[in-house]
Amino acid sequence: MIPFFPKDKEVPEELIFDNIKIRQLRATDNELDYQAVIESGFRPEGFPKEENLKQISRHEQDHNDSKEFAFTIMNTDETICYGCIFIKPINPFLKFAFFNDRVVESLNIEENDPGISFWITPKGWKLNLFEKILKELKNWFEIEWPYDRLFFLGMRPNQEEINEIEKISLKRNFLLQIENENYILWQIY
């Protein structure tokens, strides 16, 4: 099995633009991350902070093991969390979602092609971060990451997110509907 990230390369550490810092999500970020999770509606009110810490710790370990990557989106002072970015091999997710390898093979997605998904808080939307992050991630990946292709997975995207994605003319690969939820895969490059 080919590792998701080449062993002879260094994982890019951070991306900074417009008073925004994107860096590895760590267990020590739990307080700010938890506030952002609740504010965004990503988890319901009353979601236990200890459960959030468990999830962050798992993401941190997976990141350190280069299995997949989790980044926090903060202001450069690291006093406000605006959301999280997840980078993982897209193929296993699609195989799991479709329960059918042939469907995934027809999409011509390689085993270790990366897929990005992210969420941002209402404060982040007010700063127009969704569109900015998409553009900055594209540039960051083209310059610093060792991949030939990059996909964006919209997990239950709302119309506002779809509109922002379509502004930058990404190639839509497919739409997957599971019950009443849409998952859309776009190719960034």
N, C-alpha and C positions, 0 to 999 in steps of 0.2 A: 504494500500500500504506500502510495506517495504521500509524504507529509504535506499538510495544508500550506505551511510556510517553509521555504528552503532553510535547511539547518545552517548553511554557510552565509546567511544574510542576517542583518539586524532589523528587527521590527521598528519601523518609524515611531518615534516617541511622542511627538506632538505636532500640532498644526495651530498656528496663531494668525489671526486676521481680525481686523475691526474690533479690537478689544475683546475678542473671543479666544479662548484657549481650549483646544481639544487634546486631551491626554488620557492615558490609561485610567480606567475606573478602578478605584481601590476601596478596600473595606473602610479605610479612614474617611471616605467620602460619604458614609452612610447618612449622616445628619442632613447634609445639603441635598443628597440624592433623594432621600425620603420625602423631604419637603417638595421637591420637584415632581416626584411620582404622584403624590397626593394632589398637588395643584393642577397637574395635567389631566387628572381623571384616569390616568393609566391604571391605577389600582383604586378600589373603593375606599372611602373614608373608613377608618378603623382597621385598615390593613396593618398588621403588626410590624413595628420597626425592626424587631428581631428577625422576622422573615425576610425583610428587605436586606438586612445584613447578610443572611445566609446566601441569598441570591447574588449579592455583590461579591462575596467571598468566593463563590463558585466561578463567577465571571473573571475575577482576578486570577485565580489559579489556572483556568483555561487559557487566559491571555499569557500568563507566564510560561505555560507549556506550549504555546503557539498552536493550540487546537482551534481556537477562534479568538476574536479580539473584541473587547468592550472598552469604549472610550466615553468619558464624561465630557459634556459641553458646559463650560463655565466662563464667567468673565475672567479677565486676566489676573485679577486680584484673588480669584478663587473664593469669592464670598457669595456668589449666586450660581446655582446649577440651573441650566436651561434644558437639560435632557441628556440622552445617551445615544450612542452610535454602536451598532453591532456589526461585526464583519465576520462572516463564517462561510465555509464551503457551501455553495448554494445547491449543489447536486444532491447531497443526502437529504436536505430539507424537502426538495421537490419529490424525490422518490418516496419519502414518508408521506407527503401530502397526497400524492397520486396513487400510492400503493401499486404502482405499475412502472417498471423500469423502461418499457418500450416507449411510453409517452415522453419520459424524460430524455431518452436517447434521440427521439425525433426533434427535440429542441436544440440538439447539437451543443450541449453544455458539457464541458470537460469536468472530470472528477473534482478538481481543485479550483475551479473558477470561483472567485469570491463574490458573495452577495452582501450588500449593505442594506441595513434597515435602521431607521432611527425615529425617535419621537422627541418633540420639543414642547415646552410649557407654553401657556398663553402669553407669558412675558416674552418668550422667544419669538412667537408669531408677531407680536407688536414690533419687534426689532427686525422683522423680515428675515429671520434666520433660516427658515426652511430653504428658500431659494439660494441664499448665500452659501449655506452648508453644502448643498448639492454641487454647486459650481466649484467650491474650494476642494471638496473631496475628489472630484474628477481630476483637478490639477495635481493634487497631492498624490493620488494613485498613479497618474501618468509619470510623475517625476520620481517618487520615492519608493513605490511598492513594486515587487517583482512579478507582476501579473500582466498578461497580454489582454485580458478582458475583465470587465467589471460590470456587475448587475446591481440594480436597485430593486429590492422587494418591498412593494407597498403592501403592508399588512393591514387590511381593513382601512384603506385610505379614504378620507372624506373628500368631498368635491374640491375643497380649497387646496388640499395636497395635490390632487390630480391636476388642477389648473396650474399650480406652480411647476410641477414636473413637465407638463406639456409646453410651458414657456421656454424651456431649454431644449426642446426637440429631441428627447430621448426616444430610442426605438422601442416600441412596446412589443414584447415577445408573446405574451399571452395573458389571459385573464382566467383565474381559477376561482370558482365559486364553491364554497363549502357552506351548506345551509344558507343562511342569509348574509354571509360574510364574503367579501371580495378580497382576493390576493392578486396583485398585478405585478408582473415582472417586466422591468424595462432594462435594456442594455445601455449602459452609460458610454462604453467604448469597446 
